[in-house]
Amino acid sequence: MSSLSKKEMEVLSSPTFQQIINKQLENPARRNVLKGSMGVAAMGFLGLAGCGGGDGAVASPGTGGSTQLNAVGFSSTPLSLADSVQVADGYQFRVLYKLGDPIASGVSAYANDGTDAANNPEEFQFRAGDHHDGMYFFGLGADNAWDSEESARGLLVINHEAITEIFLHANGATTVAGVRDANESLKEMYIHGVSVVEVRRGSDGQYSVVQNSVFNRRIHTFTDMEISGPLRSNAAMVTKYSPAGTRTRGTINNCASGYTPWGTYLACEENWEGYFANANDTGRSTNEIASLRRYGISSSQTSREGWATADETGQIGEPFSRWNITISGASAAEDYRNAIFTYGWNVEIDPFRPNSTPRKRTAMGRFAHEGAWVGPVEAGKPIVYYMGCDSRFEYIYKFVSAANWDPADATGGLQSGDKYLDNGKLYVAKFDADFTGDWLDLATVTAGTVQAPVRGSGTLNPSAGTSYTVGGTTDQYLNTRIIADIAGGTPMDRPEWGGVNPRNGEVYMTLTNNTSRTVADPANPRTYFDTDTNGDGVGDSGSFGNVNGHVIRWKEDASNPAAIGFAWDVYLFAAESDDLTNPNVNLSGLTAENVLSSPDGLWFSGKTGVLYIQTDDGAFTDTTNCMLVAAVPGQVGDGSTVTVTNPNGGGTVDTRVGALGTLRRLVVGPKECEITGLTESPDGKALFINIQHPGERTSDLTVAPSSAWPYTLADGTFGNPPAGTSPAVGNRPRSATIVLTRTDGGLIGQ
């Protein structure tokens, strides 16, 4: 920018990002109405005050669209195995923000050969991270404050979930005698986390990143974080880094995300447990051991990326030993035994205040947070968030704030978060066989000794239970999974992304798959056989289970997000092409134009009401790369009850299948990618979509990577490599954010 506004000058009054680089059942009557009643499907569904105007009501940001949705207005994109992004006719895309792209002035272009920041890993504080995932577009007004209707200029906040390690270093990762290279490890630790970048729409209708924006920022594994909420100063939060138990370092494995009505971002920590090493359980209490096992930490665990092994000699702040939770000191204040407990949270970030300290919101529970989705917002009513725990046989949760919403808090930033996210009720979902359900209050589980299940290798083993004694109401926050077990939640098939229909307040959540399921239930009703479970196109030993996943949805009683009861059905059952004629698998009647597997990402357009579903698949990838589909959502109860007969002892179960309506494929991605992360401009004319880990199966850098995207042309062939790069070998693939628009500039999906 050629000049700075008054607001920008205020932001610059304290040390900023650019200056750093310059320096280097409460209602029984409800049961009588809903239990066993087919009237749920027939009754009119009430609109919510939070979904539109009205005296004292405010809409959730971005949900004020007025376009009537009848059908998605494009022809389905064909299935594709090409190493390129394929889009429907009438659409176009542009790559916006790639791994390594600079986000501060003076930072060189990314070489993408593994040499970037090799000897200066801190440089990645000023570059895009890897594995782009959940994100949100915050409109940026002329006063540099949040404007939920502004599309021409905004702050794009993006999670960087993980890394494809082989592409980040000149010759892949270096490990000598079991010890990881220190600089490589530091580089990887900076690459994880979150980006905040300013984007602007040009006269051509396309967006670009403002490289020198004062708002640009990277949050990573070294960023100082506050522990906020009921576990602040709790003994379990005490570490050598923070003997008072009030702070921790960084965030990791941020998958999906959320936003707040006061203009902040929630980065959600998912598969964080694997980054920590644990040599043994010596010195641990029985409860601590039960907690470690329930969250998948064994008694002899190595760290996922090997950071705990790196040589710390000459390093400041013990960057590597912090990943080793083995007890080594005389007290928790002298080692990192409790570092594991400071992860597994929703992390609130204020993108408009680049010097603010993110907060880990412990009142929202500790588990494998896939994301957090706010319900309809109404003045005088609580703030509600829906959350999934992304592992097989885990749960769906709801958080209801103790404070009622006051629109005056819409500009309060993290202080508003303190008010609404640090105190509330935490519930787990129980799905009943009569297609109603209950939100079970975890605070009611206050005492008793149980055998907590053990989680390992992606499964949950109740028979190998470890003794756990409930100590009081704070247990629900630290060991949310165990308390949900006791409360009686329904174990689900990997709850991932959620979304709230802006037209009627109903909630959708993807259940991506579960190849460990052997016994069905109404909410997870399929246990069938798939003959190619690794996606290589060759029949293998296969697996029984819910191989292709489904999307469940529910409607809160009286359309009240804070209700403790709901009605539910299954909106969509995914299936592969060879299962389309199997009525016990293809329950949704999919066809060639909309067949899909492993629904993962999910997003409702606030402008048009279109429902977008993205896939992260390994079962159908012999036929097609991952994809994004667009749908016209109906309402809970609009379908019918069906009986599913599962083979080989899987059982027979009744479930309710929603009316699918229009469902068409809009985008297909390049090789070995996941299509994930979705947000839109408030005017509905641009979709921001993330292409994660293309070419992830590459294991040898002496030959061409399995993908060269985004350096490939539409037909998948290599095009326009950097000078000196051989087209035969290709350039290394890069995770990236793309922007999808219509060629005529119209509304996406219409």
N, C-alpha and C positions, 0 to 999 in steps of 0.2 A: 504494500500500500504506500502511496506517496505521502500520506499524512495520517495523523492519529486523531481520533475523536477525543472529546473530553473524557468519555467513559474509558477509553483505552489508556489515556494518560493516568487515570486513577488506578487501573489495573497494574500499570507499570511502576506505581509508586513504591512497591515492595519487590524483592528479588523474584524474578520470573523465569520461566522456562528458557527464553532466549538469552537472558543474562547468564544463566548457568552454563549454557554452551559457550557463551563468549568467554567464560572463565574455565572452561573444560567440564336329650329329649325333654326339653323344657315345656313343650306344647303338645300334650297328648291328643288334643282335638285334631291336630294335623294328621295324626296317624289314622284316625277314624275316617277321614275324608280320602286319604291317599292309598292306604294299604289295600292292595288287591283291587283297586278301582280302575276300571277302564276309562273313567271320566277324566283322567289326567290327559289323555290324548284328545278328548273331545272338547274340554273347556277352553274358553278364550284365554290367551296368554296376555297378561297385563303388561303394558309398557312401563318402563322405569323412568322416574323423574330425572335420573342421572343421564339418560340417553337423549335428552333434548332440553328444551327450555322449561320455563315454569317458575313460579315465584319461589325464590330461595334455593333453586336447584342449579347445579353447574354440571356440564357434561365433562366426561373424562377427556383430556386433551386429544384433539384429532378425531373425535367421534361425532362431529357436527355435520357430516355430509347429508345431502338431501336427495342425491340421485337414487331413483327407484331401481332396484336390481331385479331383473327378471331372468337373465341368462348371461353367461360369459360370451362375448362377441368375437370369437376367433376360432379358427379351425385348429384341431389338436396337432401339436408338433409330433412328428414321427419319433419312434424309439431310435436311439443312436448309440453306436459304439465308437464314434469318431472322437479324436482328441481335440475337441472344440466345443464352444458353447453354441447350441442350436436353439433358435427362438421361433415362435409362431410367425406366420406371414403377417406383415404389417407392423412388426416390432423390430427394434434394433437395440444394441447395447454398446456401452463403452466401458473400458476398464478404468476405474477411478483411483484405486489405492492398493498397492501391492506390497508384499513383504519387502522390507528394506527401504521403501521410499522415504526420502528425507522430509521432515516436518519442521525444520528450522532453517533459517538462512545460514549459509556457510557450510552446509553439510553436502558432500558430494553425492552424485548419482550412485545408485547401488550397482556394484560390479556383478553381483550374482555368480561369483565363482568360488565363494568360500573365503575370500581374502578380506572381505569387509569387516572392519573392527576386530581383526584377528589379534592385534596387540593392544587394542584400546576398546575392550568390550563395553565400557560405559557409553560409547558412541550410540549404542542402540536405544538410549533414552531419547534419541532424536530421530529415530527411524520407525517405520511401521513394524509391528511384530508379525508373528506367523499365525497360521491356522485361524483366520478371521472367522468369527462366529456371531453370537448375538449382538445386536446393535440397535440404536435408536437415533432418529433425526429430531433434533430440537431446533425449531425455527428461531432465528436470531434477528431481533428487531433492530430498527435504526438506533435505538438507545442501548444496544448491546445486551439487552435482557431477553429472556425467553418470550417468544411470541408464537403461540401454537398454531397460528394461521399463516405464518410466514414461510414461503417455499423457496424464494430466490436466494436466501442465505441462511445457513444453519450450522450447528455443531453436530457432527456425526461422531457418536461414541461407539466404539467397536471392541468387543472382546477378542483376545488372542489366546485361544484355548490351550494350545500345545505347540509342538514343533515336529517337523520332519527332519530329524537330526542330520541325516546323511548329506542334505543339501546346504547346510549352514557352515560347513568347514571345508577347506581346500581338498582334503582327502577323506572326508567323512569324520566321524568322531574318533578321537584319539584316547585309547586306554592302554596303559603300560603296567603290567603286573597288577592288574585290578584297580589302578588309580587313574581317574579321569584327569585330563589336562585342565589346569586351573583357568586359563583364559577362555577356553572353549566353554567350560561350565558357567563362568560368569556371563559370557555372551548369551548363552541359552536362558539364563535366569533373567536377563534384561529383555529378552525377546518375548517371554510370557507376559501376560497382563492385559492392559487396556490402552487403547488410543482415544484421545479427544482431538479431533481435527476440524477446523473450519472449512466448509465447502461453499462454493458460490456457483450459481447458474449463470452461464454466459448468454450472449445474444443468440447463439445457435441452439439454446435450450439444453445444453449439456453442462454437467457439473465438473468442477475441478477443485483440487485442494489448494487452499491458500497457505503456501509453505511457511510464510513468516508471520502467521497470525499469532497474536498474544495469547490466544486461547489454546493453542496447540500444546498437547501434553501427553506424556506416557506415564501410566501407572504400572508398576512391575513388582517383582518379588522383593525389591529393596525399599519400596515406598513405605514410609511410616504410616501406620494405621491405628486408629483408636478402637479399643474394645468398648462397645456401647450397649446399654441395656442391662438386663438382670444379672448377667455374668461378669459385668465390669468389677474388677478387684476380687473376683472369685478365686479360690485357691487353685482351681484348674487352669487359670489363665496366667499364673506366675511362671516366668521364665527368666533366664539370665539377661535377656534383652529388656524385660520389664518386670523387675521384682515386685512391683505394686500390682501387677496383673491388669494394667490399664491400656497397654499398647502391644502391638506385634508388628512384624515386618511383612509387608507384601500380601499379594493375592495370587492365586494360581488356579489353573484349569478352569477358567471362566467360560462356561458354555453358553446357555441362553442368558437372558437378561430381563430387565424390567425398567419401568420408568415410574415416576411419582407425580401426583397432581401438583406438586410444588416445584417441578422442573429439575429433578435430580435423576440419576441413573443408578440402577441396581445391577452390579456385576456379581454373578452367582457362581460360587465355587462348587464344582462337581466332583470329579475323580481326583481329589487332592491326596488321598491316603497313600497312593503308590509312590509319591515323591520322597517319602520318609523311610529311613533305614531303622531297623530295630533288631539288635543282636540277641536280646533275651528279655525276659520279664522280671529279672531279679530286682527286688525292692518294690515291685508293684503291689497295690492292694488288689483284693479279689474283684472289686468293682471296676478298677482300672483295666484289669485283664479282660473282664467281660466286655467292657466298652471297646477295647482294641479289637477283639475278635468280631464283635457285632458290626464293626465298621471296616472289616477286611484286613486288619493289620495282624500279621502272624508273629510268632515268637522268634523267628529267624528270617527277617525280611531285609532285602536289599533295596536301595532307592531306585526308582524308575529310570532316571537319567544318570544315575551314578554320581550325583553331585556330592553326596555325603563322603565319597572316597577321595575327592580332590585334595591336593596338598595345600594346607592353609598357611604355610610358612610365608611371612611377610604380608599377609592379607590383613585388612582392617575390618573389625566387627564380626569375626568368625562367620564368614559367609557360607562355609560348607558344613561345619559341625552342627549348625542349626537344623540340618536335615537328618540328623541322627538323634532319635528319641530314646536311645538306651541310657539308663540312669548311670551317671558318672560322677556326680557331685554329692555333697553332703545334704543338699536341699534342692528344691525345685528352682530356687533363685540362683543356683550355681551351675545349671546345665539346661538342656532343651528337652527334657522328658515330657514337658507339657506343650511343646510347640505344636504337636498334632492336634491339640484341643483348640488352638487358635485359628484353625482352618475348618471349612465346612459351613460357611456363613454366607448370607447376602451382604454385599459390600456396597454401601451408598457413597456415590461420588457426585460432587457438584461440578458440572462441566463449565459453569459460568464464573467460577472463582478458582482460577488455576493454582492458587496457593493454599487452598483448603486441604485439610487432612481427611481422607476417607474414613468412614466408620463401619465397623462390622456389627451388624444388628442382631444381637444374640436372642432377642425375644422372638425372632422368626424361626428359631430352631436350627439344629446342626444335623445335616445329612448331605447327601450328594445332590446339592441344589442344581437342578437343570435350569430353572428360571423362576420368575415371580411376576404374576400378571394381576394388575389391579382391576377390581370389579367396578361397576358403575358408581360414580361419586355423587353424593347428594349432601347439601348443607344440612347439618344437624344429625347426620347419620355416620356410623363408623367407616373408616377406611378398611377395605377388605382386599387381601392378596391370596391368590391361588398358587400352589407350588407343587412340583413333582420331585420325587427322589428317584434318580435315574439308575436303577439297578433292577435286576430280575427279582420279583416277589417283594418289591418295596411299595411305598404308599403315596397317596395323594393327600396334601395338607391344605389347610386354610388358616390364615392369620386374620383376626378381627381386632382392630385397634380399640383401646379403652377410650380414647378421646374421639369425640364427634367432629366431623369436618367443619372447619370454618374457612370460607373462601378467602378471608384476609390472610391466611397462611400460604397463599399460592406463590408468594415471592420470598418465602422464608428460608429456602435452601436447607442446609443440614440441620438448622434449628427446628424447622418444621418436622424433619425426620425424627429428631429427638422426641417430639411431642407425639407423633403417630406410630412410630415403629419401635419404640423402646418399651412399650407397655401395652399388652393386649392378651387375647386368648388364642391358643394354638389348638387346632383340631385336626383329627385324622378322619378320612372318609371310609365309611362302611357301606358297601353296595349290597342291597338286599335282593332276594330272588324274585320279589314281586315288583321290581323296577322302581322302587323307592330307595332312599338311603338316609343315613344319619351322619352328622358331623359329631364325632366323639371328642369331648373336651379332655385334653391330656392332663389338665390340672387336677382332675379327679383321681388320678393315680398317684397316691402320696405315700404308700407304705407297702411292705411285703417283700418276700424273697422269691425270686423266680429263676428259672434256667433260661438265660438269654441265648438265642440262636447264634450260631457261628456262621459268618459270611466268608466264603473263599472260592476262588476260581469262578466267580460270577454267579454262584448259587448260594442259597440260604439253607443251612442244615440245622433244623430244630433239635434233632436227636443228639447232636454234639454240643448241647447247651453248656454254658458257663454260668455259675451262680452270680446273681446280681441282687443286691438289696436296695430297694427304693428308699431314698433318704428324705424326700420332700418335694415340693413343687418346682424347685429349680432343676430337678433331674430332667424334666421335659425339654429343657433347652439344650443341655449338654449332651444328653443321650436320647435324643428324640426318637430314634428308631426303636430302642428298647421299650420306651414308654408307649409307643404306638403298638408294639407287639402285645403288650399287656392290655391296652385299651380295647383291642380287637378290631383294628383296621383291616381292610381287605387287601391282601397282597396282590399287586398288579403286575402286568407284563411290561416293565420298564416305563414308568411315567416320564415323559420328556416334555415337549413344549406344550403350552396351553394358550388359550386366547378367549376373550370375552366378546360375544357377538354384540356389536354396538346397536343393533336394531331391537334386541329383546333381552339382553343381559345374560343369556345362556352361556355356559362355559364349556369349552372343548379342550380335550387333552389327548395327545398322541401317546399310544402304547406301542412302542416301536417294534418289539418282538420279544419272544422268550422261548428259546430252544431247550430250556430245562423243564418246561411245564409238562407234566404227565397227567394231571387231574384237572378237569375243566370246572369252571363255575360260571354263573350267568354273565358276569362282567368280563370274564376272560374265557370264552366258551369253546375255543378251538385247540385241539391237540392232534394235528395231522402229520403226515410224513412228507418230507421233502428230500428228493434224491440228489440234490446238488447244493449243499449248504455252504460251500466256500466260494461259489460264484465263478468257478473256473470253466464252466461249460461241460464238465465231465462228471457223469454220475458217480457219486461216492457213497460212503456208508450212510450218509444222510442223518436226519434227526427228526424225532417227533417233537411236537410243541407248536407254539404259535409262531411259526417261522416268519410270517410276513407282516404281522402286526395289525392294529386297528386303531380307530379314533373313538373315544367315548365322550359323551357330553351329558350335562345335567342342567336342570332348571331348579333354582332355589325356591322353596315354598314362598308363596305370595310374592314372587319376584324380588325377594329381600336378600341381598347378598350376605347379610349377617344371620340368616336363618340357620336352624340346626337340622333341617330336613330338606330333602330334594327328591325330584323324580329324574330318572336317567334312561338313556338308551345308547346303542352303539351307532354312531353316525356312519362309519365307514369300516368295512373289512377289506384289507389289502389282499391281493392275490397275484400270482405269476400267470403268465400266458398259458402254461400247460395245466393250470387249475381252473380255467374259466368255465369248464363244463362240469366241475365238481360242486354240487349244491351245498356240500358241507364245508367247503373252503370259500367259494365265491359267493358268500351270502349277500353281498351288495350288488350283484349283477353287473360286475365290471365288464368292459368290452375292450377291444383293441385300442380304442382312442383314449382310454383312461386307466389301463392296467398299471399297477404300481406296487411296490413292496417297501416295507419298513418306513412308514410315515414318521417323521422326526420333527422338523421345523413346522411351525404353524403361525399364521398371522391373519387377522381380520383387517381389511381396509376400513378405516374410519370414514373415508369419503364415499366409497361405493358399496360397502358391505360385502364385497367379494372375500371368500375364504381361500387363503393360499396354504398349501401343504407341500413341504419339502421332504426329500427322502435321504436317508443315510443307510445304504443297503449293501449287503454282501451275499444275498441269496439269489438275486435276479440279475446280477451284473455280468453274467455270461450272455445276456440278451440285450441289456441296455445300461448305459451309465445312469447315475442318479439324476433326479428331475425335480421340477416344481410344477404342481398342478393347481388349477383355479376352479373353485366350486361355488355354487349357489346354495348356501345353507338354508335348511328348513327350520324346524323346531322340534323339540323333544316330544316324542309320541306320535310323529307324523307317519310312522311306518307300520310294522306288524310284528307279532310274536312268531318266532320260528323255533323248531326243534333241531338241534345240531347233534348228529351222530358221529362220534369220534372213534377211529379205528383202534385196535389193539389195546383195549382196556381203558381208553380215554374217557369213556362214559358218554351218556346222553344228557343233554342239558337244554333247557329253554332259555332263549334270550330275545331281546327286542331289537330289531334292526330298523334304523331310520330310513326314510325315503331319500335316496341319494340325490336325485335331481341332476342338474348339469354338472359334469366334472370333466375338465379337459386339460391336456398337458400343454403348458406354456413355455417351459424351458427344459432342455436337457444339457447336462454339464459335460466336461471333458473327462478323460480317462482317470479312474481311480479317485475321483473327488467325492466329497460330500457337498450337496447343495444345502446351505444353512444360512441362518441369519437373514432377517428380512425386516425392512422398515420402508416407509414411503414418505414422499413429500406431502405436506398437508393438502395440497391441491389435487392429489391423486394422480399426477401426471408422471411420476417417476417412482420406480421400485428400486431400492438398494438391496442387492443380493450378494451373499458371500459364496465364493468358490473355495472350498477348503481342501487342503492337501492333495492337489492333483499329482499323480505319479507316486503315490505313497508306497507302492510296492517295490520301488527301485531299491536294489540292494548292492549294486556294483557301479561305481563311477567311471570305470574304464570303458563302459559301453553307453549307448544313448539311454537317458532316463526313459521310463515307461510313458511319461508325458512330457511335452514341451510347452504346455499352456502356461501363460497367455501369449506365447510366441508363435502359435499356430494359426493357420487360416481356417476359414469356415469348413473346408473339407477335411481338416485335421492334418494337412501337410504343413511342413515347417515354412515359415515366412519371415523375412526381415530380421535375421539375427544380428546382434551387435557386431561391429567390425572385429575381425579376427576370430570369430566363432564359426566353427564348421557346421553347416546345415546337416551334415550326416550325423553328427553327434548331438547337435541341438543345445539349447540353453537349458539351464535347470528350471524346473517348473516353480511357480510361486503362487501361494494363496493370495487371493485378491478380492476386493469389493468391485462389483460391476453395477452399472446403473442401467436399468431397462426402461425404455420409453417407446411410445408409439411413433411411427414415422410421420403421422399427421399431427402429432402433439396432443392427442386426445387423452381421455381418462384410461388408465390401465385396466384391462379386463372387460371393458364395455364394447 
